Structures are given as structure tokens and as C-alpha cells.
Amino acid sequence: MNPRVTLATARRILDQLKHDKRTIALIVVVPTLLMTLLRYVFDDAGAFDRIGPMLLGIFPFVIMFLVTSIGTLRERTGGTLERLMTTPLGKLDLLLGYAIAFGLTALAQVGLILAFSLTVLGLDVNGPIWGLVAVALLDALLGVALGLLGSAFAKTEFQAVQLLPLVVLPQLLLCGLFAPRDSMQTVLDRTSDFMPLSYAVDAMRELTTRSGVSGDLAADMLIIAGCGVAALVLGAATLPRRTP
């Protein structure tokens, strides 16, 4: 791994994103619109205060997974990745470069959604604001890492999109957003223990109900971060240079 090469990769990806207005809108504008829609779907401040923080973690995860998996696949199918691999760029440099670039993008995304939700939409939480930012950012980075890993198993952009219901939807259903995990069938409850989005929802729920930082919150954040690191390592091991 070469830090200079990694940072150069991150700059290149950020420059590409800067000229892609549709992707910028998907990353920054769409989650804000969805939070606004959610606020008026409930039309109840109490319900929004309970559900809103959880979706602050879920929206960045889903969107960054989709954007990253398709973006990485384009690098491969367009031959860019194969040309880059003839330089000192290694697989881990590439993946970390993507993680840094999309991590900075995710930070802007989370900051905008959170600021809009707290000020305009009137979201009220008991926990510290920095905790919301930290958990949402970890969720976004987890989406980036899983997107990088998933792109290794897709040959077309359509296949990359097909990973969404395979990787994301089961986690959405079992993470505790729709029903408490301990009220589910035992097999589903145990299965959800192996899904990182479950710990994201648990962390956001902690922040909505407690004013301080608990040991459970710290443990949830460590698990999310650990899953992200594991996905990056697996992505580096499985990423092919190009799609045959």
C-alpha cells in the first residue's frame, strides 16, 4: 500500500464525482427529499423522532452501496482498472482510495441530511449530535465497503443493481426497523445478529432514547466499523482487474 497513490486515487474519484451531477443529486439531494417525505407520511412528531434517526443511518448505507458498486464496476468494464493496475496502484490502494473519496462524500451527505432534519423537519433526539453523525457516517462507509466487495461479483451494471435486493433488502427487513428483533422468530433473530445493519439500527435507537454514550452504543459502532474493514479486505482479495 502506498499512501501517495491512495490519495491520488481518491482525488481522481472526487474529480469524477464533481462532474457527475446525477450522482451528486442521488447522494445529497435524494436522501433529504426522502426524509421530508417521511416526516409528512407520519404527520406525527413523536413517530418521526423514533423512526427518523434510524433512517438517517439506513439511507446513506443504501445509497453509498449502490453508487460504489456501480462506480467500481465501470472502472473495470471500461478498462480503466486494468490500465491502472499497470502502474504502482495496488488493489488495496484502489479500494482505500474509493473509501476515502466516498467517505468524504458521505460526510457531506450525512451533514446535510442531519442539519436539514434537525432544523427544518424538527427532528428531536436525546443523544449527542456527534453520535448521530458518527453512526450515520459509519453506515455510509459500510455501504461503500460492501459496494466495493459486491462489485467483484457483477459483470454488468444491471447485475450490480441486482445485488441491492440480495444484500440490502434482507438487512432492512431483519434489522429491527419494522419490528423489534427479539419479537421475531428465533431463527430470524439469530440471523439478524450476523447483519451489520442491525447494529446500525440498534445504535440509532440508543441515541434516540438515551442522553449519554452507553457501552452498547460503543459496541454497536465497533461492530459496524469492523464489518466495514472486513468487507474492504475481502474486496481487495476478490477484486478482478476487469470483467471478461
URHU-V402771 format. One record per helix or strand. SS is the DSSP state (helix for helix, strand for strand). FROM is the first residue (numbers start at 1). LEN is the number of residues. If there is no record, write none. Layout:
# URHU-V402771
SS,FROM,LEN ; SS,FROM,LEN
This chain:
# URHU-V402771
helix,3,16 ; helix,21,22 ; helix,45,33 ; helix,80,5 ; helix,91,29 ; helix,129,23 ; helix,157,18 ; helix,181,3 ; helix,186,7 ; helix,196,14 ; helix,215,24
